[in-house]
Amino acid sequence: MEKYSQSQIDDVLTSLTEWSLQDEKWIVRKFRFQAYMDGIQFVNQVADLAERMNHHPMIAIDFKMVSIRLTSWKSAGITDLDIEQARGIDKLFTKNTIQS
Amino acid sequence: MEKYSQSQIDDVLTSLTEWSLQDEKWIVRKFRFQAYMDGIQFVNQVADLAERMNHHPMIAIDFKMVSIRLTSWKSAGITDLDIEQARGIDKLFTKNTIQS
């Protein structure tokens, strides 16, 4: 899978407004939760999505804040897979936020 | 709760052989799993323990490797609470490893 050029990344991030580029090869977003276990539940949903897609983001849990970092190792950059997953993760977060 | 002195930390880490001191105020351990979802299951168990103790470690999930970092913010260092939690986390990991 081909990695995005810098201008492709800039372009796609205009529709992923909460995500930002880090070190040229990661896209990152932080998610804040009202309760610790809400964040843990979200991590479980992200993990299920990761397994379904066979594409596993870096996840950090710092109390009620969950940080997600995405990259495509094989392509040494951002690919369609990362963008698809970022959109999926955004949907999970929106769903959680509406439910709670 | 009083924070440990450097010599107290050195002493207690002789019985927590997989943990090491980082930046003078964290104790850290990395846990490796055969499968991604085994790591996620472990994170859930650690989160339950964290809620029970009302003491929440930093958790990082990098594919099949889970890293845990413990500190006591209020004491600006390592306290009994971190050591108790580290022992609890070690027990959870041992239980998981035996089960799988």
N, CA and C atoms of all chains as a GROMACS GRO file, in nm:
protein
  600
    1MET      N    1   0.084  -0.119   0.000
    1MET     CA    2   0.000   0.000   0.000
    1MET      C    3   0.088   0.125   0.000
    2GLU      N    4   0.054   0.217  -0.089
    2GLU     CA    5   0.142   0.333  -0.106
    2GLU      C    6   0.119   0.438   0.002
    3LYS      N    7   0.229   0.496   0.051
    3LYS     CA    8   0.212   0.598   0.155
    3LYS      C    9   0.175   0.733   0.093
    4TYR      N   10   0.103   0.811   0.172
    4TYR     CA   11   0.058   0.942   0.128
    4TYR      C   12   0.176   1.039   0.119
    5SER      N   13   0.168   1.129   0.025
    5SER     CA   14   0.262   1.241   0.021
    5SER      C   15   0.219   1.344   0.126
    6GLN      N   16   0.306   1.437   0.153
    6GLN     CA   17   0.274   1.542   0.251
    6GLN      C   18   0.146   1.617   0.212
    7SER      N   19   0.130   1.647   0.084
    7SER     CA   20   0.012   1.724   0.042
    7SER      C   21  -0.115   1.639   0.052
    8GLN      N   22  -0.101   1.508   0.028
    8GLN     CA   23  -0.217   1.418   0.045
    8GLN      C   24  -0.259   1.412   0.191
    9ILE      N   25  -0.159   1.408   0.279
    9ILE     CA   26  -0.189   1.405   0.424
    9ILE      C   27  -0.259   1.535   0.464
   10ASP      N   28  -0.203   1.647   0.424
   10ASP     CA   29  -0.265   1.778   0.455
   10ASP      C   30  -0.410   1.780   0.409
   11ASP      N   31  -0.431   1.727   0.290
   11ASP     CA   32  -0.564   1.727   0.230
   11ASP      C   33  -0.662   1.642   0.311
   12VAL      N   34  -0.619   1.520   0.344
   12VAL     CA   35  -0.711   1.428   0.413
   12VAL      C   36  -0.738   1.475   0.556
   13LEU      N   37  -0.641   1.544   0.617
   13LEU     CA   38  -0.661   1.590   0.755
   13LEU      C   39  -0.761   1.706   0.764
   14THR      N   40  -0.794   1.766   0.651
   14THR     CA   41  -0.898   1.870   0.655
   14THR      C   42  -1.035   1.809   0.688
   15SER      N   43  -1.050   1.679   0.664
   15SER     CA   44  -1.176   1.612   0.700
   15SER      C   45  -1.159   1.523   0.825
   16LEU      N   46  -1.041   1.525   0.884
   16LEU     CA   47  -1.017   1.456   1.012
   16LEU      C   48  -0.962   1.560   1.108
   17THR      N   49  -1.049   1.652   1.144
   17THR     CA   50  -1.003   1.777   1.207
   17THR      C   51  -0.940   1.757   1.344
   18GLU      N   52  -0.972   1.647   1.411
   18GLU     CA   53  -0.918   1.625   1.546
   18GLU      C   54  -0.782   1.556   1.544
   19TRP      N   55  -0.742   1.510   1.427
   19TRP     CA   56  -0.615   1.436   1.414
   19TRP      C   57  -0.505   1.529   1.364
   20SER      N   58  -0.384   1.503   1.409
   20SER     CA   59  -0.272   1.582   1.358
   20SER      C   60  -0.152   1.491   1.327
   21LEU      N   61  -0.071   1.541   1.238
   21LEU     CA   62   0.048   1.467   1.195
   21LEU      C   63   0.159   1.485   1.297
   22GLN      N   64   0.231   1.376   1.324
   22GLN     CA   65   0.343   1.380   1.420
   22GLN      C   66   0.462   1.307   1.359
   23ASP      N   67   0.577   1.372   1.362
   23ASP     CA   68   0.702   1.310   1.312
   23ASP      C   69   0.688   1.256   1.169
   24GLU      N   70   0.606   1.320   1.091
   24GLU     CA   71   0.589   1.289   0.948
   24GLU      C   72   0.523   1.155   0.916
   25LYS      N   73   0.514   1.065   1.014
   25LYS     CA   74   0.460   0.933   0.980
   25LYS      C   75   0.350   0.883   1.072
   26TRP      N   76   0.312   0.963   1.172
   26TRP     CA   77   0.202   0.924   1.260
   26TRP      C   78   0.087   1.023   1.243
   27ILE      N   79  -0.037   0.973   1.256
   27ILE     CA   80  -0.147   1.066   1.286
   27ILE      C   81  -0.195   1.032   1.427
   28VAL      N   82  -0.222   1.138   1.503
   28VAL     CA   83  -0.251   1.120   1.647
   28VAL      C   84  -0.377   1.197   1.686
   29ARG      N   85  -0.447   1.139   1.784
   29ARG     CA   86  -0.560   1.210   1.843
   29ARG      C   87  -0.572   1.172   1.990
   30LYS      N   88  -0.609   1.268   2.073
   30LYS     CA   89  -0.634   1.243   2.214
   30LYS      C   90  -0.784   1.247   2.240
   31PHE      N   91  -0.832   1.154   2.322
   31PHE     CA   92  -0.974   1.144   2.356
   31PHE      C   93  -0.988   1.156   2.508
   32ARG      N   94  -1.076   1.246   2.552
   32ARG     CA   95  -1.097   1.265   2.696
   32ARG      C   96  -1.232   1.208   2.737
   33PHE      N   97  -1.233   1.143   2.853
   33PHE     CA   98  -1.355   1.080   2.903
   33PHE      C   99  -1.392   1.132   3.041
   34GLN      N  100  -1.522   1.125   3.072
   34GLN     CA  101  -1.572   1.167   3.204
   34GLN      C  102  -1.523   1.072   3.313
   35ALA      N  103  -1.518   0.944   3.278
   35ALA     CA  104  -1.481   0.843   3.378
   35ALA      C  105  -1.373   0.751   3.321
   36TYR      N  106  -1.288   0.704   3.410
   36TYR     CA  107  -1.177   0.615   3.370
   36TYR      C  108  -1.228   0.494   3.292
   37MET      N  109  -1.335   0.429   3.343
   37MET     CA  110  -1.381   0.307   3.278
   37MET      C  111  -1.448   0.334   3.142
   38ASP      N  112  -1.493   0.457   3.119
   38ASP     CA  113  -1.541   0.493   2.985
   38ASP      C  114  -1.426   0.489   2.885
   39GLY      N  115  -1.311   0.537   2.928
   39GLY     CA  116  -1.192   0.531   2.843
   39GLY      C  117  -1.150   0.388   2.815
   40ILE      N  118  -1.158   0.304   2.918
   40ILE     CA  119  -1.120   0.162   2.903
   40ILE      C  120  -1.216   0.091   2.806
   41GLN      N  121  -1.344   0.123   2.818
   41GLN     CA  122  -1.444   0.065   2.726
   41GLN      C  123  -1.412   0.105   2.581
   42PHE      N  124  -1.377   0.230   2.563
   42PHE     CA  125  -1.339   0.281   2.430
   42PHE      C  126  -1.216   0.206   2.378
   43VAL      N  127  -1.118   0.185   2.463
   43VAL     CA  128  -0.997   0.111   2.423
   43VAL      C  129  -1.034  -0.030   2.375
   44ASN      N  130  -1.129  -0.093   2.444
   44ASN     CA  131  -1.174  -0.226   2.402
   44ASN      C  132  -1.238  -0.222   2.263
   45GLN      N  133  -1.314  -0.118   2.237
   45GLN     CA  134  -1.378  -0.106   2.105
   45GLN      C  135  -1.274  -0.080   1.997
   46VAL      N  136  -1.176   0.003   2.029
   46VAL     CA  137  -1.068   0.031   1.934
   46VAL      C  138  -0.988  -0.098   1.906
   47ALA      N  139  -0.966  -0.176   2.011
   47ALA     CA  140  -0.891  -0.303   1.996
   47ALA      C  141  -0.967  -0.401   1.907
   48ASP      N  142  -1.099  -0.408   1.923
   48ASP     CA  143  -1.181  -0.495   1.837
   48ASP      C  144  -1.171  -0.451   1.691
   49LEU      N  145  -1.180  -0.321   1.669
   49LEU     CA  146  -1.166  -0.267   1.533
   49LEU      C  147  -1.028  -0.299   1.477
   50ALA      N  148  -0.926  -0.285   1.560
   50ALA     CA  149  -0.788  -0.313   1.518
   50ALA      C  150  -0.773  -0.459   1.475
   51GLU      N  151  -0.834  -0.549   1.551
   51GLU     CA  152  -0.825  -0.692   1.517
   51GLU      C  153  -0.900  -0.721   1.386
   52ARG      N  154  -1.018  -0.661   1.373
   52ARG     CA  155  -1.096  -0.683   1.249
   52ARG      C  156  -1.018  -0.635   1.127
   53MET      N  157  -0.948  -0.521   1.141
   53MET     CA  158  -0.875  -0.463   1.028
   53MET      C  159  -0.733  -0.520   1.017
   54ASN      N  160  -0.692  -0.597   1.118
   54ASN     CA  161  -0.554  -0.643   1.129
   54ASN      C  162  -0.456  -0.526   1.114
   55HIS      N  163  -0.486  -0.420   1.186
   55HIS     CA  164  -0.406  -0.297   1.184
   55HIS      C  165  -0.417  -0.237   1.323
   56HIS      N  166  -0.304  -0.231   1.393
   56HIS     CA  167  -0.307  -0.206   1.538
   56HIS      C  168  -0.243  -0.073   1.574
   57PRO      N  169  -0.323   0.020   1.622
   57PRO     CA  170  -0.268   0.151   1.660
   57PRO      C  171  -0.191   0.142   1.792
   58MET      N  172  -0.105   0.240   1.815
   58MET     CA  173  -0.045   0.257   1.948
   58MET      C  174  -0.151   0.324   2.035
   59ILE      N  175  -0.171   0.274   2.154
   59ILE     CA  176  -0.272   0.327   2.245
   59ILE      C  177  -0.205   0.362   2.377
   60ALA      N  178  -0.231   0.480   2.427
   60ALA     CA  179  -0.182   0.517   2.560
   60ALA      C  180  -0.298   0.560   2.647
   61ILE      N  181  -0.304   0.506   2.768
   61ILE     CA  182  -0.410   0.539   2.864
   61ILE      C  183  -0.347   0.614   2.980
   62ASP      N  184  -0.373   0.744   2.985
   62ASP     CA  185  -0.322   0.827   3.094
   62ASP      C  186  -0.443   0.877   3.173
   63PHE      N  187  -0.484   0.799   3.268
   63PHE     CA  188  -0.605   0.820   3.348
   63PHE      C  189  -0.725   0.836   3.254
   64LYS      N  190  -0.790   0.953   3.248
   64LYS     CA  191  -0.912   0.964   3.167
   64LYS      C  192  -0.885   1.011   3.024
   65MET      N  193  -0.758   1.011   2.986
   65MET     CA  194  -0.723   1.050   2.850
   65MET      C  195  -0.662   0.931   2.774
   66VAL      N  196  -0.719   0.905   2.658
   66VAL     CA  197  -0.668   0.796   2.573
   66VAL      C  198  -0.609   0.859   2.447
   67SER      N  199  -0.484   0.826   2.417
   67SER     CA  200  -0.418   0.877   2.296
   67SER      C  201  -0.401   0.763   2.197
   68ILE      N  202  -0.434   0.794   2.073
   68ILE     CA  203  -0.420   0.694   1.966
   68ILE      C  204  -0.322   0.747   1.862
   69ARG      N  205  -0.228   0.662   1.822
   69ARG     CA  206  -0.133   0.697   1.715
   69ARG      C  207  -0.140   0.590   1.608
   70LEU      N  208  -0.150   0.635   1.485
   70LEU     CA  209  -0.163   0.543   1.371
   70LEU      C  210  -0.052   0.562   1.270
   71THR      N  211   0.000   0.452   1.220
   71THR     CA  212   0.092   0.456   1.106
   71THR      C  213   0.087   0.321   1.036
   72SER      N  214   0.138   0.317   0.915
   72SER     CA  215   0.151   0.189   0.843
   72SER      C  216   0.299   0.155   0.833
   73TRP      N  217   0.342   0.063   0.919
   73TRP     CA  218   0.485   0.030   0.928
   73TRP      C  219   0.543  -0.011   0.794
   74LYS      N  220   0.471  -0.101   0.725
   74LYS     CA  221   0.523  -0.156   0.599
   74LYS      C  222   0.546  -0.048   0.494
   75SER      N  223   0.463   0.057   0.501
   75SER     CA  224   0.474   0.164   0.402
   75SER      C  225   0.555   0.282   0.456
   76ALA      N  226   0.598   0.272   0.582
   76ALA     CA  227   0.676   0.378   0.646
   76ALA      C  228   0.607   0.514   0.637
   77GLY      N  229   0.477   0.514   0.659
   77GLY     CA  230   0.404   0.640   0.656
   77GLY      C  231   0.255   0.617   0.672
   78ILE      N  232   0.178   0.715   0.627
   78ILE     CA  233   0.031   0.710   0.636
   78ILE      C  234  -0.025   0.652   0.506
   79THR      N  235  -0.118   0.556   0.520
   79THR     CA  236  -0.184   0.498   0.403
   79THR      C  237  -0.336   0.503   0.422
   80ASP      N  238  -0.408   0.456   0.320
   80ASP     CA  239  -0.554   0.446   0.327
   80ASP      C  240  -0.601   0.377   0.455
   81LEU      N  241  -0.524   0.275   0.496
   81LEU     CA  242  -0.560   0.195   0.613
   81LEU      C  243  -0.568   0.283   0.739
   82ASP      N  244  -0.473   0.371   0.755
   82ASP     CA  245  -0.473   0.460   0.873
   82ASP      C  246  -0.591   0.555   0.870
   83ILE      N  247  -0.620   0.606   0.751
   83ILE     CA  248  -0.730   0.702   0.738
   83ILE      C  249  -0.864   0.633   0.764
   84GLU      N  250  -0.880   0.512   0.708
   84GLU     CA  251  -1.001   0.434   0.732
   84GLU      C  252  -1.018   0.406   0.882
   85GLN      N  253  -0.906   0.369   0.946
   85GLN     CA  254  -0.914   0.339   1.088
   85GLN      C  255  -0.943   0.465   1.171
   86ALA      N  256  -0.882   0.576   1.136
   86ALA     CA  257  -0.907   0.701   1.209
   86ALA      C  258  -1.056   0.736   1.202
   87ARG      N  259  -1.116   0.719   1.084
   87ARG     CA  260  -1.260   0.749   1.070
   87ARG      C  261  -1.343   0.653   1.156
   88GLY      N  262  -1.303   0.526   1.157
   88GLY     CA  263  -1.373   0.427   1.239
   88GLY      C  264  -1.363   0.460   1.388
   89ILE      N  265  -1.245   0.501   1.431
   89ILE     CA  266  -1.222   0.536   1.572
   89ILE      C  267  -1.304   0.660   1.610
   90ASP      N  268  -1.309   0.758   1.520
   90ASP     CA  269  -1.392   0.878   1.545
   90ASP      C  270  -1.538   0.840   1.564
   91LYS      N  271  -1.586   0.745   1.482
   91LYS     CA  272  -1.725   0.699   1.494
   91LYS      C  273  -1.749   0.633   1.629
   92LEU      N  274  -1.655   0.549   1.671
   92LEU     CA  275  -1.669   0.483   1.802
   92LEU      C  276  -1.675   0.587   1.914
   93PHE      N  277  -1.592   0.688   1.904
   93PHE     CA  278  -1.589   0.792   2.008
   93PHE      C  279  -1.720   0.869   2.011
   94THR      N  280  -1.770   0.906   1.895
   94THR     CA  281  -1.897   0.980   1.887
   94THR      C  282  -2.009   0.897   1.947
   95LYS      N  283  -2.011   0.768   1.914
   95LYS     CA  284  -2.114   0.676   1.965
   95LYS      C  285  -2.108   0.672   2.118
   96ASN      N  286  -1.987   0.659   2.171
   96ASN     CA  287  -1.967   0.653   2.316
   96ASN      C  288  -2.013   0.782   2.384
   97THR      N  289  -1.977   0.894   2.323
   97THR     CA  290  -2.007   1.023   2.383
   97THR      C  291  -2.156   1.047   2.387
   98ILE      N  292  -2.225   1.004   2.281
   98ILE     CA  293  -2.371   1.021   2.275
   98ILE      C  294  -2.439   0.932   2.379
   99GLN      N  295  -2.386   0.808   2.393
   99GLN     CA  296  -2.445   0.713   2.488
   99GLN      C  297  -2.432   0.760   2.632
  100SER      N  298  -2.318   0.825   2.663
  100SER     CA  299  -2.291   0.854   2.804
  100SER      C  300  -2.348   0.989   2.846
  101MET      N  301   0.084   1.020   5.194
  101MET     CA  302   0.169   0.900   5.199
  101MET      C  303   0.314   0.940   5.163
  102GLU      N  304   0.408   0.893   5.242
  102GLU     CA  305   0.546   0.940   5.224
  102GLU      C  306   0.615   0.869   5.108
  103LYS      N  307   0.690   0.945   5.030
  103LYS     CA  308   0.759   0.881   4.919
  103LYS      C  309   0.886   0.812   4.966
  104TYR      N  310   0.922   0.708   4.891
  104TYR     CA  311   1.040   0.629   4.924
  104TYR      C  312   1.167   0.709   4.893
  105SER      N  313   1.269   0.685   4.973
  105SER     CA  314   1.402   0.737   4.942
  105SER      C  315   1.463   0.649   4.834
  106GLN      N  316   1.570   0.696   4.774
  106GLN     CA  317   1.637   0.617   4.670
  106GLN      C  318   1.677   0.479   4.724
  107SER      N  319   1.727   0.474   4.846
  107SER     CA  320   1.773   0.344   4.899
  107SER      C  321   1.653   0.252   4.929
  108GLN      N  322   1.540   0.311   4.969
  108GLN     CA  323   1.420   0.230   4.988
  108GLN      C  324   1.371   0.171   4.854
  109ILE      N  325   1.380   0.253   4.750
  109ILE     CA  326   1.339   0.205   4.617
  109ILE      C  327   1.431   0.091   4.573
  110ASP      N  328   1.561   0.111   4.584
  110ASP     CA  329   1.657   0.007   4.547
  110ASP      C  330   1.626  -0.123   4.621
  111ASP      N  331   1.594  -0.107   4.748
  111ASP     CA  332   1.568  -0.222   4.834
  111ASP      C  333   1.443  -0.298   4.788
  112VAL      N  334   1.334  -0.224   4.765
  112VAL     CA  335   1.207  -0.289   4.731
  112VAL      C  336   1.214  -0.350   4.590
  113LEU      N  337   1.293  -0.290   4.502
  113LEU     CA  338   1.303  -0.343   4.366
  113LEU      C  339   1.379  -0.476   4.361
  114THR      N  340   1.449  -0.511   4.467
  114THR     CA  341   1.515  -0.643   4.469
  114THR      C  342   1.411  -0.755   4.474
  115SER      N  343   1.289  -0.723   4.520
  115SER     CA  344   1.182  -0.824   4.520
  115SER      C  345   1.079  -0.798   4.410
  116LEU      N  346   1.104  -0.697   4.327
  116LEU     CA  347   1.019  -0.670   4.209
  116LEU      C  348   1.114  -0.667   4.089
  117THR      N  349   1.168  -0.784   4.058
  117THR     CA  350   1.285  -0.791   3.969
  117THR      C  351   1.257  -0.746   3.826
  118GLU      N  352   1.131  -0.749   3.784
  118GLU     CA  353   1.099  -0.711   3.647
  118GLU      C  354   1.074  -0.561   3.633
  119TRP      N  355   1.066  -0.491   3.744
  119TRP     CA  356   1.038  -0.347   3.742
  119TRP      C  357   1.167  -0.267   3.754
  120SER      N  358   1.169  -0.152   3.689
  120SER     CA  359   1.287  -0.067   3.705
  120SER      C  360   1.246   0.079   3.724
  121LEU      N  361   1.333   0.152   3.785
  121LEU     CA  362   1.308   0.293   3.814
  121LEU      C  363   1.337   0.376   3.690
  122GLN      N  364   1.250   0.476   3.665
  122GLN     CA  365   1.267   0.564   3.549
  122GLN      C  366   1.247   0.709   3.595
  123ASP      N  367   1.340   0.794   3.559
  123ASP     CA  368   1.330   0.938   3.592
  123ASP      C  369   1.305   0.964   3.741
  124GLU      N  370   1.356   0.878   3.823
  124GLU     CA  371   1.353   0.893   3.970
  124GLU      C  372   1.215   0.880   4.034
  125LYS      N  373   1.107   0.887   3.954
  125LYS     CA  374   0.975   0.885   4.018
  125LYS      C  375   0.876   0.784   3.960
  126TRP      N  376   0.919   0.710   3.858
  126TRP     CA  377   0.833   0.606   3.801
  126TRP      C  378   0.895   0.468   3.826
  127ILE      N  379   0.808   0.366   3.844
  127ILE     CA  380   0.857   0.230   3.824
  127ILE      C  381   0.782   0.175   3.704
  128VAL      N  382   0.857   0.105   3.619
  128VAL     CA  383   0.803   0.063   3.490
  128VAL      C  384   0.829  -0.087   3.466
  129ARG      N  385   0.735  -0.149   3.394
  129ARG     CA  386   0.755  -0.286   3.349
  129ARG      C  387   0.686  -0.305   3.215
  130LYS      N  388   0.747  -0.382   3.128
  130LYS     CA  389   0.688  -0.420   3.000
  130LYS      C  390   0.642  -0.565   3.005
  131PHE      N  391   0.524  -0.590   2.949
  131PHE     CA  392   0.466  -0.724   2.947
  131PHE      C  393   0.442  -0.766   2.801
  132ARG      N  394   0.492  -0.882   2.764
  132ARG     CA  395   0.474  -0.928   2.626
  132ARG      C  396   0.371  -1.042   2.622
  133PHE      N  397   0.287  -1.040   2.519
  133PHE     CA  398   0.182  -1.140   2.506
  133PHE      C  399   0.191  -1.213   2.372
  134GLN      N  400   0.139  -1.337   2.369
  134GLN     CA  401   0.137  -1.416   2.246
  134GLN      C  402   0.041  -1.356   2.144
  135ALA      N  403  -0.070  -1.304   2.194
  135ALA     CA  404  -0.174  -1.252   2.105
  135ALA      C  405  -0.215  -1.112   2.151
  136TYR      N  406  -0.253  -1.029   2.056
  136TYR     CA  407  -0.295  -0.892   2.085
  136TYR      C  408  -0.407  -0.888   2.189
  137MET      N  409  -0.508  -0.974   2.171
  137MET     CA  410  -0.623  -0.968   2.260
  137MET      C  411  -0.589  -1.018   2.402
  138ASP      N  412  -0.484  -1.097   2.416
  138ASP     CA  413  -0.437  -1.135   2.550
  138ASP      C  414  -0.387  -1.010   2.624
  139GLY      N  415  -0.317  -0.925   2.551
  139GLY     CA  416  -0.269  -0.799   2.609
  139GLY      C  417  -0.385  -0.709   2.650
  140ILE      N  418  -0.488  -0.705   2.564
  140ILE     CA  419  -0.606  -0.621   2.592
  140ILE      C  420  -0.679  -0.672   2.716
  141GLN      N  421  -0.690  -0.804   2.725
  141GLN     CA  422  -0.755  -0.865   2.843
  141GLN      C  423  -0.679  -0.827   2.971
  142PHE      N  424  -0.548  -0.832   2.963
  142PHE     CA  425  -0.462  -0.793   3.076
  142PHE      C  426  -0.485  -0.646   3.114
  143VAL      N  427  -0.494  -0.561   3.013
  143VAL     CA  428  -0.518  -0.418   3.038
  143VAL      C  429  -0.651  -0.399   3.113
  144ASN      N  430  -0.752  -0.476   3.075
  144ASN     CA  431  -0.881  -0.469   3.145
  144ASN      C  432  -0.867  -0.509   3.293
  145GLN      N  433  -0.788  -0.612   3.318
  145GLN     CA  434  -0.768  -0.657   3.456
  145GLN      C  435  -0.691  -0.552   3.536
  146VAL      N  436  -0.591  -0.492   3.473
  146VAL     CA  437  -0.514  -0.386   3.538
  146VAL      C  438  -0.605  -0.265   3.568
  147ALA      N  439  -0.693  -0.233   3.473
  147ALA     CA  440  -0.786  -0.120   3.492
  147ALA      C  441  -0.882  -0.146   3.608
  148ASP      N  442  -0.930  -0.270   3.620
  148ASP     CA  443  -1.018  -0.306   3.732
  148ASP      C  444  -0.944  -0.289   3.865
  149LEU      N  445  -0.820  -0.336   3.868
  149LEU     CA  446  -0.738  -0.322   3.988
  149LEU      C  447  -0.717  -0.173   4.020
  150ALA      N  448  -0.690  -0.095   3.917
  150ALA     CA  449  -0.667   0.049   3.934
  150ALA      C  450  -0.790   0.117   3.995
  151GLU      N  451  -0.908   0.080   3.946
  151GLU     CA  452  -1.031   0.138   3.999
  151GLU      C  453  -1.054   0.097   4.144
  152ARG      N  454  -1.030  -0.031   4.173
  152ARG     CA  455  -1.048  -0.080   4.311
  152ARG      C  456  -0.956  -0.005   4.408
  153MET      N  457  -0.832   0.022   4.361
  153MET     CA  458  -0.733   0.088   4.448
  153MET      C  459  -0.742   0.241   4.439
  154ASN      N  460  -0.824   0.290   4.344
  154ASN     CA  461  -0.827   0.433   4.312
  154ASN      C  462  -0.685   0.488   4.289
  155HIS      N  463  -0.610   0.413   4.210
  155HIS     CA  464  -0.471   0.449   4.178
  155HIS      C  465  -0.447   0.398   4.036
  156HIS      N  466  -0.423   0.494   3.944
  156HIS     CA  467  -0.430   0.460   3.802
  156HIS      C  468  -0.295   0.472   3.734
  157PRO      N  469  -0.240   0.359   3.690
  157PRO     CA  470  -0.110   0.363   3.624
  157PRO      C  471  -0.122   0.417   3.482
  158MET      N  472  -0.011   0.463   3.426
  158MET     CA  473  -0.003   0.494   3.284
  158MET      C  474   0.010   0.360   3.211
  159ILE      N  475  -0.068   0.342   3.106
  159ILE     CA  476  -0.066   0.215   3.031
  159ILE      C  477  -0.041   0.246   2.884
  160ALA      N  478   0.053   0.176   2.823
  160ALA     CA  479   0.074   0.190   2.679
  160ALA      C  480   0.061   0.054   2.613
  161ILE      N  481  -0.017   0.049   2.504
  161ILE     CA  482  -0.036  -0.075   2.430
  161ILE      C  483   0.030  -0.058   2.293
  162ASP      N  484   0.143  -0.125   2.274
  162ASP     CA  485   0.213  -0.122   2.146
  162ASP      C  486   0.207  -0.262   2.087
  163PHE      N  487   0.101  -0.288   2.013
  163PHE     CA  488   0.070  -0.420   1.959
  163PHE      C  489   0.069  -0.523   2.073
  164LYS      N  490   0.159  -0.622   2.074
  164LYS     CA  491   0.150  -0.727   2.176
  164LYS      C  492   0.231  -0.695   2.301
  165MET      N  493   0.277  -0.572   2.312
  165MET     CA  494   0.352  -0.532   2.431
  165MET      C  495   0.275  -0.426   2.509
  166VAL      N  496   0.257  -0.452   2.637
  166VAL     CA  497   0.187  -0.358   2.724
  166VAL      C  498   0.289  -0.304   2.826
  167SER      N  499   0.302  -0.172   2.834
  167SER     CA  500   0.394  -0.110   2.930
  167SER      C  501   0.314  -0.042   3.040
  168ILE      N  502   0.356  -0.063   3.161
  168ILE     CA  503   0.289  -0.002   3.276
  168ILE      C  504   0.390   0.086   3.351
  169ARG      N  505   0.346   0.208   3.383
  169ARG     CA  506   0.429   0.300   3.462
  169ARG      C  507   0.350   0.346   3.584
  170LEU      N  508   0.414   0.339   3.698
  170LEU     CA  509   0.347   0.374   3.823
  170LEU      C  510   0.419   0.486   3.895
  171THR      N  511   0.340   0.578   3.950
  171THR     CA  512   0.395   0.679   4.040
  171THR      C  513   0.282   0.728   4.130
  172SER      N  514   0.316   0.796   4.237
  172SER     CA  515   0.217   0.860   4.324
  172SER      C  516   0.231   1.011   4.309
  173TRP      N  517   0.140   1.070   4.232
  173TRP     CA  518   0.149   1.212   4.199
  173TRP      C  519   0.156   1.299   4.324
  174LYS      N  520   0.066   1.269   4.418
  174LYS     CA  521   0.056   1.355   4.537
  174LYS      C  522   0.186   1.355   4.619
  175SER      N  523   0.257   1.244   4.612
  175SER     CA  524   0.382   1.234   4.690
  175SER      C  525   0.504   1.263   4.603
  176ALA      N  526   0.480   1.286   4.475
  176ALA     CA  527   0.590   1.317   4.382
  176ALA      C  528   0.698   1.209   4.384
  177GLY      N  529   0.654   1.084   4.389
  177GLY     CA  530   0.752   0.975   4.388
  177GLY      C  531   0.684   0.841   4.407
  178ILE      N  532   0.761   0.743   4.450
  178ILE     CA  533   0.711   0.607   4.472
  178ILE      C  534   0.668   0.592   4.617
  179THR      N  535   0.547   0.534   4.635
  179THR     CA  536   0.497   0.509   4.772
  179THR      C  537   0.454   0.363   4.784
  180ASP      N  538   0.408   0.326   4.903
  180ASP     CA  539   0.355   0.191   4.927
  180ASP      C  540   0.250   0.152   4.824
  181LEU      N  541   0.169   0.252   4.784
  181LEU     CA  542   0.059   0.226   4.690
  181LEU      C  543   0.112   0.172   4.556
  182ASP      N  544   0.221   0.230   4.508
  182ASP     CA  545   0.280   0.184   4.381
  182ASP      C  546   0.335   0.042   4.394
  183ILE      N  547   0.397   0.017   4.507
  183ILE     CA  548   0.457  -0.115   4.528
  183ILE      C  549   0.348  -0.221   4.541
  184GLU      N  550   0.242  -0.188   4.614
  184GLU     CA  551   0.129  -0.281   4.628
  184GLU      C  552   0.068  -0.309   4.490
  185GLN      N  553   0.052  -0.201   4.411
  185GLN     CA  554  -0.008  -0.220   4.279
  185GLN      C  555   0.084  -0.299   4.186
  186ALA      N  556   0.213  -0.273   4.192
  186ALA     CA  557   0.307  -0.349   4.108
  186ALA      C  558   0.298  -0.498   4.140
  187ARG      N  559   0.289  -0.531   4.268
  187ARG     CA  560   0.277  -0.673   4.307
  187ARG      C  561   0.145  -0.732   4.256
  188GLY      N  562   0.039  -0.652   4.263
  188GLY     CA  563  -0.091  -0.698   4.213
  188GLY      C  564  -0.088  -0.721   4.062
  189ILE      N  565  -0.023  -0.632   3.991
  189ILE     CA  566  -0.014  -0.643   3.845
  189ILE      C  567   0.071  -0.765   3.808
  190ASP      N  568   0.179  -0.788   3.880
  190ASP     CA  569   0.261  -0.907   3.856
  190ASP      C  570   0.178  -1.035   3.872
  191LYS      N  571   0.094  -1.036   3.976
  191LYS     CA  572   0.008  -1.153   4.000
  191LYS      C  573  -0.089  -1.174   3.885
  192LEU      N  574  -0.150  -1.066   3.835
  192LEU     CA  575  -0.242  -1.076   3.722
  192LEU      C  576  -0.169  -1.132   3.600
  193PHE      N  577  -0.048  -1.086   3.577
  193PHE     CA  578   0.028  -1.132   3.460
  193PHE      C  579   0.062  -1.280   3.474
  194THR      N  580   0.104  -1.321   3.591
  194THR     CA  581   0.138  -1.462   3.614
  194THR      C  582   0.015  -1.551   3.591
  195LYS      N  583  -0.100  -1.505   3.642
  195LYS     CA  584  -0.225  -1.580   3.626
  195LYS      C  585  -0.261  -1.594   3.478
  196ASN      N  586  -0.247  -1.485   3.404
  196ASN     CA  587  -0.276  -1.487   3.260
  196ASN      C  588  -0.183  -1.582   3.186
  197THR      N  589  -0.056  -1.577   3.221
  197THR     CA  590   0.043  -1.656   3.150
  197THR      C  591   0.020  -1.804   3.173
  198ILE      N  592  -0.018  -1.838   3.297
  198ILE     CA  593  -0.045  -1.979   3.330
  198ILE      C  594  -0.171  -2.027   3.257
  199GLN      N  595  -0.272  -1.939   3.250
  199GLN     CA  596  -0.398  -1.978   3.184
  199GLN      C  597  -0.382  -2.001   3.034
  200SER      N  598  -0.294  -1.920   2.973
  200SER     CA  599  -0.289  -1.927   2.825
  200SER      C  600  -0.191  -2.032   2.776
   0.00000   0.00000   0.00000
